[in-house]
Amino acid sequence: MKLVKIETPQISHYAYMLADGPEAAVIDPSRDIDEYLKAANSVGARIKYVIVTHRQEDFVLGSAHLAEVTGAEIITGDHELFGHGDKRLADGESFTLGDLTIKALHTPGHTPESYSYAVFAPQNPHSAWGVFTGDALFFGTTGRTDLPDADKSIEYAELLYDSVHNKIAELGDTALILPAHGPGSVCGSGMADRTSSTLGDEKQYNDVFTLSRQEFAQKKGGESLPRPPFFRHMEKVNLDGGLAPRVPFSTALLTAQNIAQRPKDSILLDCRDPEGFAGGHIPNSYSVWLGGMPVFGGWLADYQSTVYLVADRNQDIEQAAAHLSRIGIDGVAGGLAGGFGSWRNTGQPLETSGVVTPQQLNLAGEALQVLDVRELDEYNSGHIPGARHMYVGHLLQHLNELHLHPEKPIVVTCGVGHRAGVAVSILLRAGFKDVRNLLGGMSAWQSLRLPAETENAFSERRAS
């Protein structure tokens, strides 16, 4: 038996290739299927099955395309929400991979159709070797429970608690836990930063085991996590098996003049760090740092958008386009060749934005408006006195709810400055003239032990 974990770090996604003898299965693949083909080839196995634990919300599945390329059968549960499946398994049904037995377990709560798959080796048929849990069980926590219906998140948390205790808990303490996501995923919060774990380990420290059913339901169901708008599109796409890789595979590099003449209804995303954006950027562009593209690019663009990219280096353009493709945004029409310098050096129009240090902001007092764009739980844990709050993802659609003074300078803060950079660009596009990014964000503010408060009277829109 051989197991290969294939990670996409930017979205904290884990897919797996499990092989036994000449047969292999791939669990929860993304649309970047070459990685799975290489993994199977490296162990001399043929991909016989593609296993889908649930619909996935944060990336495009590649199950249908991988099955088409390899001739593999798609395995899903028999829940009505699943789209195509060559083998649709009822709760408790099994199939074989080489000498392994894989048992399907319906584990709803994160989503209604979620399944986990327990793997049994012939030498120990009564205790599972491992279990692919999808988003039902992570290291240290479980998946979020607000996705099916935010108003019933506590009810779904109770359901998830029952799923874990009734279906997974008795698989054997040595069973490996093999989740679909790790720390940083938008499909949950509070994941432990571990490279591996067993069911016995999880029973010692995971909330779903250490808390009572009621305590867990209140804590998990009470989470306030943003839901990116591309989640709905991902659900629809993934219930039909996802999408093939984007075509063309490379992104066209364009001149500064080409970028200047882009369609007015297109979206220009600047992938540089926020300090670079502040020093000079193309007018009406959005700032989304490269590592944030797989999430925050999806707050500003969608699968119907025409997108142009600006970066420090040509290779960053291709990386940004790949990030967007993983959330179903394939409309990247091109990127600026030669980085931002090619725009600057040809005398094209420029805009700048401001920056401010924590010490400067602290001395300025009420002369500056402060906007905190972190998640609500982050804001409530400690923020700059008097700071208004709105999660950055909601800012584009709900900016008017903040009642910011248009003539008074605005300082935007987040954890360290990246999300604040996104917000700065939104405010500039909305017509605010003096917008500044707090360098180092709340991390720097707290390191300097500057004043903070926990009241949320200025929070004008909660994450949803």
Helices and strands as residue ranges (DSSP letters): E 2-8, G 9-11, E 13-20, E 23-27, H 34-42, E 46-51, H 63-70, E 73-77, E 87-89, E 94-97, E 100-106, E 115-120, E 130-134, G 150-152, H 153-163, I 164-168, E 176-179, H 199-205, H 207-210, H 213-221, H 230-238, E 253-254, H 256-260, E 267-270, H 274-279, E 286-287, G 290-292, H 293-300, E 307-310, H 314-325, E 332-336, H 340-345, E 354-356, H 358-364, G 365-367, E 369-372, H 376-381, E 388-390, H 392-398, G 399-402, E 410-413, H 418-429, E 435-438, H 441-447, E 459-461
